[in-house]
Each structure stands twice: as structure tokens, then as C-alpha cells.
Amino acid sequence: MTTIGFIGSGKIGGTLARLAVDAGHDVVLSNSRGPETLQDLAAQLGPRARAATVDEAAQAGDIVVATIPLKAFPEIPAGPLRGKIVIDTTNYNPDRDGRFAGIEDGTTTAGDLLQEHLPEAYVVKAFNNIFFKHLATLGRPSGAPDRSALPVAGNDPTAKTTVTALLNTLGYDTHDAGPLPESRRFAPGTPAHHAYLNPAGMFTAPGRPASAAILKTLLAAAAPAAHDGPAVYGATDEERRLVETLYRAVGGEPDLLDDVLAPGWEDIPSAPGQRPGPAGLKPIIEQFHTSFADAKVVLHDIIGSSGRVAVRAELTGIHRGEFLGVPATGKPSSITIHEFHQINHGRIVRTWHLEDLHGWLQHAVNQQPMSRRFIG
């Protein structure tokens, strides 16, 4: 059997370690806090598991799993991983990891960044599109009719073959998505990233099996290469035009609202006293531009299906006027937004929206002088 080293032993790492031990593999666990913090987990996993330092886990593993926040990848030791297969489970989360321009403009991926950091290792992307609880329960024996497949991407065919064999012992088929840049097809925001989620319950529901054929279809729906502007998945050209025009309006061209919003457009939740339709949104846009100079909307993902379009974006600008009770900081600001639009007869008729105002407040308050900070 194989010895698997773990750099990071959180939810995905701990789940994978349990699956590996149950399949007869040995595991060596590590994290940034030291082996003493992993003694309980190692004891729960039994005699095939032990805790170690990051360097020791890297050296001991025939295969090494890197399951850490993306921002921490420079801390992974390159020397002990020379010539080894490294399974990368990381996902890009700008709120946690900070901004990576190459990932956001589509010119690189999290896996490519790790491969650049480990030029003499063989990085294979896997396990980043499945919730840890679903990973623990969806494994099935080979040949089972409800066996799920997981996507893998990597530049070395032999490394992917080795990872495929490992996944088979853990209860999963695989689908080869291609070289590392193609891991963008199952990154956050793509259809394949939610392949195993049941829409009726999402993360609270049991995992939904996804065969290799289903996974292939989901992967094909994603943008395969670098792009200008947002990544678009499943949305028609007309749906893309409508939402891009809407956000141009929010970015400073409010008269465009009349071209894309239905007269009775609903904003959910609406602001106190907000009227329906374009007339109700225009004062809100004007107020936002009073608080933020050079305000604009940066679109990251547009995902469409059957008259519904989901958008991941952020509002950016220089905080020049009071906003949510916070005095101007004069500093660049951004507010992450997720919105869902219903489209009917060529107009947006309803929008559900969620902005990370709490995250913005925390950041803005921290930029205030100590004498002006408050606790909300």
C-alpha cells in the first residue's frame, strides 16, 4: 500500500486520511501548528496514522496531499517534494486569500501557482470540488451503479494515472479534465464545482452521486481558457448582455436601467421606501456614487440556466463619503456581491441580492483612526 503525507489536516485532509486508512494506506499528518496538535486525530485514525512536521510529512509520503488555504502555498517546502506527486485540493477564496490577479483574469489557476512553486514535483488537482461530508459518504465499490467520479487535472499523465489508482481504492472513479489549466473547469463558480450538491438541501443534504458521464457534461459547460471579462457558464448571449448592461448602469450609467429592467422589476430585499422598477434603483445608485469615487462593478462569474442568471461580482471605489455610518477613509474599498436575476421576455423582472456588508464594515472600521473606531 501507499504512504500518503498530508500538508494540512483540516476537514478535507482529515476526511481523506480516514478514507486512506480504511483502504489500508498509511498516513502521515501535519499542519502549520505542529504535530502535538494532531495527536488526537492520529489516535482516532489508528496505528496506520502518525503526526509529524510538515517537512517530515513531505518526506515520508509516496504521494503528498496539499490541503491548505491557497495563500499559504509559498510555505510548502519544495525540496522534500522533488520528484513526488502532490495532490492539490486548494480553492481560491479572495476574502480569505487576498487577491490573485492571474486567477481573477483567467490567465492562471490555483494548481498552476502551486506547480510553479514546486517545479520539480508533479501537481495533480483533485478533491477541490466536493464537500468534505460528501467525500466521506459517496465512495462506492468499483462497479457500483451509483459510484461517483472526481475530476483530476495535471500536466503529467503518469502522475494522473497514479492518482486515479489511489482514488479507486478510496471508492471513486475519475475523469481526466486535462492539464492543470483545465482545472478552471471545476473551480469555484463552475457547474462541476457543485456536482455532488443536492439543490434541495445543498450542504445540509446528503451528497448526490455524479457519474463520470455527468461530470463530463458539467465540465464541458465551463469556460476552458483565459478570458476578457467575466467567466460565463450556461448563460445565453442575451442573458449576458442584460446583466452586463445592468452592472454598467450601477457603475455610473443609471439611464441604462430603462433598457434592461422591467417596469415593475422587484429588488429583494428592497431598501426602505424603495419603489419598484428602474426609478427605484436610480437614487440608490446615485447615493452609492456619493459615497464612493470611481465606483464600478467588476464581474467575475455569470452562470445561467432556464431564465435565471447568477452573478458573482464586487463593487469597488474610493471611500470618499459616509457609508453605513462609517466616515470616509479615502481608501480603496470593495464589497463582494452575489445576485440572482430572473429574466422574462428580454427584461430582468426580479433580483435577489446579497452583499458582504459585514466584511466591508470590519475592513472600513479598521481603517479609521483609533479615536474614531466603534464597535457595532
C-alpha positions in Angstrom: 0.0 0.0 0.0 0.9 3.7 -0.2 2.1 6.1 2.4 0.3 9.4 2.0 1.7 12.6 3.5 -0.7 15.4 4.4 0.3 19.1 4.5 -2.8 20.4 6.2 -5.1 18.1 8.1 -8.4 20.1 8.3 -11.8 18.9 7.1 -10.8 17.7 3.6 -7.4 16.4 4.9 -8.8 14.6 7.9 -11.6 13.1 5.7 -9.1 11.9 3.1 -6.9 10.5 5.8 -9.8 8.4 7.2 -10.6 7.1 3.8 -7.0 6.3 3.1 -6.6 4.4 6.4 -9.8 2.5 5.8 -8.4 1.5 2.4 -5.2 0.1 4.0 -2.9 3.0 3.3 -0.5 4.7 5.9 -0.9 8.4 6.5 1.5 11.0 8.0 -0.4 14.1 9.2 1.0 17.6 9.5 -0.2 21.2 9.9 1.2 24.6 10.5 0.7 24.4 14.3 2.9 21.4 14.9 2.4 17.6 15.4 1.3 17.9 19.0 -2.0 19.4 17.8 -2.7 16.3 15.7 -2.1 13.6 18.3 -5.9 13.2 18.9 -6.7 12.8 15.2 -3.8 10.3 14.7 -5.1 8.3 17.7 -8.6 8.2 16.2 -7.3 7.0 12.9 -5.3 4.2 14.5 -1.9 2.6 14.0 -1.6 3.4 10.3 -1.5 7.1 11.2 1.0 9.3 12.8 1.6 13.1 13.3 4.7 14.8 12.1 6.1 18.1 11.0 5.4 19.5 7.5 8.9 18.6 6.3 8.5 15.1 7.7 5.2 14.5 6.1 6.5 15.7 2.7 9.5 13.4 3.0 7.5 10.4 4.2 4.7 10.5 1.6 4.8 8.4 -1.6 2.0 10.8 -2.5 1.6 14.1 -0.7 -1.8 15.9 -0.3 -1.6 19.7 0.0 -4.8 20.8 1.6 -4.2 24.3 2.9 -5.6 27.8 2.2 -4.3 29.0 -1.1 -2.5 32.0 0.4 -0.2 29.6 2.3 1.1 27.7 -0.7 4.5 29.5 -0.6 5.1 27.9 2.8 5.1 24.4 1.3 8.7 23.0 1.2 9.9 22.4 -2.3 13.0 20.3 -1.5 11.3 17.3 0.1 8.7 17.1 -2.7 11.2 16.9 -5.5 10.1 14.2 -7.9 6.9 13.4 -5.9 3.2 13.6 -6.8 1.4 16.4 -5.0 -2.4 16.4 -4.9 -3.6 19.9 -4.7 -7.1 20.4 -3.1 -6.9 24.2 -2.7 -9.6 26.6 -3.8 -9.3 30.3 -4.4 -11.2 32.4 -1.9 -10.3 36.1 -2.2 -11.9 37.1 1.1 -9.5 34.6 2.8 -6.5 34.5 0.5 -6.3 38.1 -0.8 -6.4 38.9 -4.5 -4.6 36.8 -7.1 -4.9 38.8 -10.3 -3.9 35.9 -12.6 -6.7 33.7 -11.2 -9.2 36.5 -11.5 -8.4 37.4 -15.1 -8.3 33.7 -16.1 -4.6 33.5 -17.0 -3.7 31.0 -14.3 -5.2 28.7 -11.7 -4.5 27.7 -8.1 -3.0 24.5 -9.4 -0.7 26.3 -11.8 0.5 28.5 -8.9 1.4 25.5 -6.8 3.1 23.8 -9.8 5.3 27.0 -10.3 6.2 26.9 -6.6 7.1 23.1 -6.9 8.7 23.0 -10.3 10.2 19.5 -9.7 7.1 17.9 -8.3 4.1 16.6 -10.3 1.0 18.5 -9.2 -2.4 16.9 -9.8 -5.6 18.9 -8.9 -8.3 16.8 -7.2 -10.8 16.8 -4.3 -11.4 20.6 -4.5 -14.9 20.3 -5.9 -16.5 18.1 -3.2 -17.8 19.0 0.3 -15.9 17.0 2.9 -19.0 15.4 4.3 -20.0 14.2 0.9 -16.5 13.0 0.3 -16.8 10.8 3.4 -20.1 9.2 2.3 -20.2 9.0 -1.6 -17.4 6.4 -2.0 -18.6 3.1 -3.5 -17.0 -0.2 -4.5 -15.7 -0.5 -8.1 -18.5 -1.2 -10.5 -21.3 0.1 -8.2 -24.1 1.7 -10.3 -24.1 4.8 -8.1 -20.3 5.2 -8.0 -19.2 8.9 -8.3 -16.3 10.2 -10.3 -14.0 13.0 -9.3 -12.2 15.3 -11.8 -8.4 15.4 -11.9 -6.2 17.7 -13.8 -2.4 17.7 -14.2 0.4 18.1 -16.7 2.0 14.7 -16.2 0.0 11.7 -17.5 1.8 9.2 -15.3 1.1 11.2 -12.2 -2.6 11.3 -13.1 -2.7 7.6 -13.6 -1.2 7.1 -10.1 -3.8 9.4 -8.6 -6.6 7.6 -10.4 -5.4 4.4 -8.9 -5.4 5.9 -5.5 -8.9 7.3 -5.9 -10.1 3.9 -7.0 -9.0 2.5 -3.6 -10.9 5.3 -1.9 -14.2 4.4 -3.7 -14.2 6.9 -6.6 -13.8 6.8 -10.4 -12.0 9.7 -12.0 -12.5 11.9 -15.1 -9.3 13.3 -16.6 -10.1 17.0 -17.2 -6.7 17.6 -19.0 -3.6 19.6 -18.0 -3.6 21.9 -14.9 -5.0 25.0 -16.7 -8.2 23.0 -17.3 -8.8 22.7 -13.5 -10.6 26.0 -14.0 -13.5 23.9 -15.2 -14.1 22.6 -11.7 -13.0 25.7 -9.8 -15.5 27.7 -7.6 -18.3 29.2 -9.6 -18.4 26.4 -12.2 -21.2 23.8 -12.6 -18.8 21.0 -11.8 -17.8 22.6 -8.5 -21.3 21.7 -7.2 -21.6 18.3 -8.9 -22.4 16.5 -5.7 -24.7 19.0 -4.1 -28.4 18.3 -3.9 -30.2 21.6 -4.8 -33.0 20.8 -2.3 -30.6 20.9 0.7 -27.2 21.9 -0.6 -24.6 21.4 2.1 -27.1 20.2 4.7 -28.4 17.4 2.4 -26.7 14.1 1.7 -24.3 14.1 -1.3 -25.7 13.3 -4.7 -23.7 10.8 -6.8 -22.3 12.1 -10.0 -21.0 9.6 -12.6 -18.2 10.2 -15.0 -20.7 11.0 -17.7 -22.5 13.6 -15.6 -19.2 15.1 -14.6 -18.0 15.3 -18.2 -21.1 17.3 -19.2 -20.7 19.7 -16.3 -17.0 20.2 -17.1 -17.9 20.9 -20.7 -20.2 23.7 -19.6 -17.3 25.7 -18.1 -15.1 28.3 -19.8 -11.9 26.4 -20.9 -9.4 29.2 -21.2 -8.3 32.7 -20.3 -11.0 35.3 -21.0 -11.6 39.0 -21.1 -14.3 40.0 -18.6 -16.3 37.5 -16.5 -16.4 33.8 -16.9 -19.7 32.8 -18.4 -21.3 29.4 -17.8 -24.6 28.4 -19.4 -25.9 31.9 -19.9 -27.2 32.9 -23.4 -25.7 35.9 -25.2 -28.9 37.8 -24.4 -28.8 37.0 -20.7 -25.1 38.0 -20.6 -25.9 41.3 -22.3 -28.7 42.1 -19.9 -26.7 41.5 -16.7 -23.6 43.3 -18.1 -25.7 46.3 -19.0 -27.3 46.3 -15.6 -23.9 46.5 -13.9 -22.7 49.2 -16.3 -25.7 51.1 -15.0 -24.8 50.5 -11.4 -21.2 51.6 -12.3 -22.4 55.0 -13.3 -24.7 54.9 -16.3 -28.1 54.7 -14.5 -30.1 55.6 -17.6 -29.2 52.1 -19.0 -31.6 50.6 -16.3 -34.5 51.6 -18.6 -33.2 49.2 -21.2 -32.8 46.1 -19.1 -35.2 46.2 -16.1 -38.9 45.5 -16.4 -41.1 48.5 -15.3 -42.2 46.5 -12.3 -38.8 45.0 -11.5 -38.5 43.7 -7.9 -35.4 44.1 -5.8 -35.3 41.5 -3.0 -34.7 42.7 -0.3 -35.5 46.2 -1.2 -34.3 49.3 0.6 -36.7 51.1 3.0 -39.1 53.2 0.8 -37.6 51.9 -2.4 -40.0 52.0 -5.4 -40.1 49.1 -7.9 -38.6 49.3 -11.3 -35.7 51.4 -12.6 -37.0 54.6 -10.9 -36.5 52.9 -7.5 -32.9 51.8 -8.2 -31.6 55.1 -9.7 -31.5 57.0 -6.4 -29.6 54.1 -4.7 -27.0 54.2 -7.4 -26.6 58.0 -7.0 -26.2 57.6 -3.3 -23.6 54.9 -3.7 -21.6 57.1 -6.1 -21.8 59.9 -3.5 -20.0 57.6 -1.0 -17.5 56.1 -3.4 -15.4 57.8 -6.1 -14.6 56.0 -9.3 -17.2 53.4 -8.3 -17.6 50.4 -10.7 -18.7 46.8 -10.7 -16.2 44.1 -11.5 -17.9 40.9 -12.8 -16.3 37.6 -12.1 -18.8 34.9 -13.0 -22.1 34.8 -14.8 -24.0 31.5 -14.6 -27.3 31.0 -16.4 -29.9 28.3 -16.5 -33.6 28.4 -17.8 -34.2 32.2 -17.4 -32.2 32.5 -14.2 -28.8 34.1 -14.0 -26.4 34.1 -11.0 -23.7 36.7 -10.7 -20.6 36.9 -8.6 -19.1 40.3 -8.6 -17.7 43.1 -6.4 -18.4 46.8 -6.1 -15.2 48.9 -6.0 -14.4 52.5 -5.4 -12.6 55.1 -3.2 -14.5 55.6 0.1 -14.9 59.3 -0.1 -18.2 59.9 1.8 -20.1 58.4 4.8 -21.4 54.9 4.1 -23.4 52.7 6.5 -22.5 55.2 9.2 -18.7 54.9 8.6 -16.9 58.2 7.8 -14.9 58.4 4.7 -11.5 56.7 4.8 -10.2 57.9 1.5 -9.0 54.3 0.8 -9.9 51.8 -1.9 -12.9 49.7 -0.9 -14.6 46.6 -2.3 -17.9 44.9 -1.5 -18.4 41.3 -2.6 -21.8 40.7 -4.1 -23.8 37.6 -5.2 -27.0 38.2 -7.1 -29.6 36.1 -8.8 -31.7 37.5 -11.6 -35.0 36.3 -13.2 -35.3 37.1 -16.9 -38.6 37.1 -18.8 -39.3 38.4 -22.3 -35.9 40.1 -22.6 -36.0 42.1 -19.4 -34.8 41.4 -15.8 -38.0 41.1 -13.8 -36.7 40.2 -10.3 -33.4 40.3 -8.5 -32.3 38.6 -5.2 -29.1 40.1 -3.8 -26.6 39.5 -1.1 -23.7 41.9 -0.3 -20.9 41.2 2.2 -21.6 44.4 4.1 -20.4 43.0 7.3 -17.0 42.2 5.8 -16.8 45.8 4.3 -17.7 47.3 7.7 -15.0 45.4 9.5 -12.4 46.5 6.9 -13.6 50.1 6.9 -13.7 50.4 10.7 -10.2 49.0 10.9 -9.0 51.8 8.6 -10.4 54.5 10.9 -8.1 56.3 13.4 -8.3 54.7 16.8 -10.1 57.7 18.3 -12.9 57.3 15.7 -13.4 53.5 15.8 -16.6 52.0 17.2 -17.8 48.5 18.0 -21.0 47.6 16.3 
